[in-house]
Amino acid sequence: MRLTREDVLHVANLARLEFEPAEVDQLAAKLSGILDYVEKLGELDLEGVEPTAHVHEIVNAFREDVPRPSLANTEILANAPAAEAGCFRVPKVIEG
């Protein structure tokens, strides 16, 4: 499917994009190539092929959620730029 300059300019206008005249010609050619490829994919015989969401089967790779010892509070706050009452001290970001 060949896109014209007018097609590209129309889509660019809808997307609120501006392009130089040379860029419009390049985009028309590249977008036409993409649409040609999509048309070619439409020619595939997919009879009997189950639809899938992913190419590869997805397996949950999370570890089992079990409690375990953590670092001591003093170790955690050792490199903090500021600490107060055993917590990270952060600058106030909301006026009020």
Buried (B, 14 or more C-beta within 10 A) or exposed (E): EEBEEEBBBEEBEEEEEEEEEEEBEEBBEEBBEEEEEEEEEEEEEEEEEEEEEEEEEEEEEEEEEEEEEEEEEEEBBEEEEEBEEEEEEEEEEEEE
